[in-house]
Amino acid sequence: MFAMKNYSFNAPTLFEFEIKNLSEITQSKRQISGVPHRTDFYQIILIESGGSTQFVDFTPINVAGGQILFIAKNQVVSFDTSSSYSGKAILFTDVFFNRCDSDIRLIKQLDLFNPFTGNAPVSVNEKLATLCKMMEDEFACRRDNLQQNILHSYLSAFLTQATRQREQVVVPLKSGEYNLALQFAELVEQHHKSLRKVNDYLELMNTTAKSLSKSLHAAVCKTPKQFIDDRILLEAKRLLVYNGVSVKEIAFELGFDEPTNFSKFFREQTGMSPAEFKKQHIP
């Protein structure tokens, strides 16, 4: 058993943005990248050749050459360190990107780092490849007081273009439905350990059960109750496998009155007990 590592942005740059060759992450630092860990920064993994299977929050994701994987901050990831592939990793923080209210809105609204897409890879097109090369060239230049602004502009264009590319294969939601579903998801992220009833969130959002159900079904084909349960279950899995705490401690941390109620919930969701799941996933 081991405690899952949490990593903060730590790079020799004047601002919290970096572009690295994937080999630096998957080979030279495989003892870090190859085991499950969580970061407080965003990761864009662009596979240029070969193929890989990356694990994000217990889900294997196949990423082929010419595809991009977007990993949100605080997701649990372990990189494929055995397959043969090459590419780039673009790393950045909220401090770098969220310079004003419009940036904050943009990162929330773009269909890349939200809880609805399931880290589905995006295919690289000519515009994305060009923008990536522009970022790479600029990042390699001599530092001056304009470089951060230029990289920020290129990254904003890259994220926006990637969203357009994804929406060519995924029907975009109506803005009103999307915003309501996203508001609910953000509240669940903040309060899932203390609020487990849909009505609690309806009060916080000042909306109706019908409106919330419609918007969430359009976004992720789940009911509000299913969405809340799934978020609690994900956190339970993370704690069981990566944090080395007891079932009793996990039950109370996730807001269950008794460990038996937590165990019952876990079995209903997964078909196995917390102990069985833990034994299955401990390396």
N, C-alpha and C positions, 0 to 999 in steps of 0.2 A: 504494500500500500504506500502511496506517496501523496503529498499535498500538491495540488495543481499550482503551477507557477503563474504569476501575473506579471506581465512586463509592461513598463512604461516606455515612451519614446526616448531613445538614448542614442543619438547619432551626432557625429562631429560637424554639425551644421549650425548656421546662425539662426535658422528658423526651422520649425518642425515639419520638414518635408525632406524626403530622400528617395532616390531611385537606386536600386541595387540589382545586380545580376542574381538570378535565382540560385545559382550554384553557391553563392555566399551564404544563403539561408539553408538550402537543403543538404549541402555537403559539408562545408567547413564548420557549420554550426548545427549539425544534425542532432547532437545531444540535447539541444534546446528545441529546435524546430520539429523534430520527429516525434516528440512526446506531446500530449495534450497540454495546451497552455492558453492563456487569455491575455489580450493586449488592450491598452486604453487608446489605441489609434486604429485608423482604417487601413486596410490592405487591399491593393489591387494587384492580382496575380495574372500576368499576361504570358501565356504559353506560346512560344514562337515555333518550337519543333518538338516532336515526340508527344507523349501523352502521359497523364498522371491520374491518380485517384487521391484526392485530398479529402480529409475527414473534417467536417464542420458540424459541431453539436451532434455527434453520434451518427451523422449521415455521410455515407461515402458519396463523393461527387466526382464524376469522371470529367476531366477537362482535357480536351484534345488540343493539338497544335492549331493556332489560329483562333483560340478562344480566351476569354477573360473571366476570371473568378473574382467577385467582389465580396469581401469579408468585412462585416461591420465591427466596430469596436465592441469589446466584451464578449464576442462569440468565442467558443472554445474550439480551437483548431489544432490539428496535428498534420504536418506536411508530409507528403510522400517523399521518403528519402531512399527508396529502392528502385524506382522506375528511372528510365533515361529520358530526360526532357530538359529543355533550356528556355530561358525567357527573362522577363523583367518583373520586379516587384516595386510598386509605387506605394510609399508609406507616407501618411500625413495625419495630423491631429486636428481636433476642433480648433485649437489655438491658431493653427495656420489658416484653416479654411474659413471659419466663422468670424469674419471681420466686421460684419454689420448684420442687421436684421434680415436683409434680403438673402445673404449667404446662408443663414440659419434656416430660412424657409426653403431655399433651394435644396439643401442636403436632405431635408425631411421629405420634400415632395418628389424628388427624383426616385425612380423605381429601381434602386440599386441596393441601398443599405437598409431598406425597411423590412418589417417582419412578415411581409406577404409573399416575397418572391422565392424564398427557399434557396437562396444562393445559386439560382440557375445561371449557368455560364452564358456570356454574350459573345457572339461571333465578331471577330475583328473585320472591319471593312476598311476601305482606303483612307477615309477621313480619320478613323480612330488610329490607324497605323501612323498617319502623318502627325497627328497631335502628340502621340507618344514620342515620336522621334524629336519633335520640337521641344518637348519637356526634357528629354534626355540631353539634347544638345545644349539647352539653356542651363541645365543643372551642372553640366561639365564646364561651363564658362567661368571666367574670373568673377568673383563676387563683387557686386556693387550695390548701391542703394535702390536700384530698380529691379533687381533680379527677383525678389520675392513677389513683387506685383506682377511681373511677367509670368512666373510659374503659376501664380494663383489664377490668372486669366486663362492660361492653357488648361489647367486642371478643371476649371469650371466648364470650359468648352468640351473637354474630354468626357466628363460625367454627363453632360447634357446630350452629347452625341450618342453615348452608350445607351442612354435611356430611349432615345429615338430608335436606335437599332433594335432594342428589345421590343419596343412597341410595334415593330413591323410583324412580329410573330405572336405577340400577346395583345389582346384587345384592351386598350386603356380604359380605365374607369372614368365615369363622369366625375368632374372635380369635386362636386358637393359630396358624393358618396365616398370618394377617396379620402377627403379631408376628415369626414366623420369617423371612418374606419381607422384612420391614422391617429386621430385624437384618442380613440378608445385604446388602441394598441399602446400608445405612449403612457396612458394612465395605468394600464395593466402592468406595464414594465415597472412603473414606479411603486405600485401598491399591491402586487400579487401576493405578497407575504402577509398582508393584513386585511385586504378586501377580497372576498371570494364570491360575493353575490352580485349578480348582474344589476340589481336595483341600486346597489351602492354606486356603480359607475354611471347609471342613468341620472342619478341625482347630481353627481359631479359634472356631468356633461349637459345637463338641462335639456335632455332629448327624450324621445319615446322609444319603447322597446321595438316597435315596428320599424322605425327609421334606422335604428342601430342594427337590427337583424338584417334588413335589406342591404345596407351598405357593407356590412361585414361579409355577407354571403357573396356579394359581387366581388369583394376583394380577395377572399380566401376560401370561400365555400364552407364556412363553419358558422355555427351559432355562437353568440357571445359566451355562453356557458362553456362550450367546447374550447373556445380560444383561451379563456381563463384557465381551464383545467390543463390545457396543453402547456401553458407557460409555467404553471406550478410543477407539472410533471418534468419539464425540461430542467428546471432548477433542482428538483429532487434527484434526477439522474446525475447531474453535475456534482452535487454534494456527496452522493453515494460513492461515486467512482473516484473522484479527484481530491476530496478534501479530508478524508480520513476521520470523519466524525461519525458518531453512532446514529442508528436509526432514531432513537429517542431524541437526540439533539436536533436532527433534521426535522422531525415532526413538529417540534416546538418552534424552530426557526421559520417554518413555512406556515405557521398559524393554526396548526391542528391542536385541538384540546387534549387529545390522547394519542400516543404512538399507535394504538390499535386502529384508530380512525385513519391515520396516515397509511398504515399498511393495507387497510381495506381499500382505500382510494387507489393506491399504487397497483394493487392486484387487479382492480376493475379496469384500469387503464392499460396495463401491460400484459396481464395474464400470468404474472409471476410475483413473488414476494420481493420486497426490497433486498433481502439477503440473497435471494437467488439471482437477482439482477446484478448485484455487487460482485458476486462470485464469477458470473459470466464475463464481466468486463474488466476485472482487475488484471493487468498485464503480468 
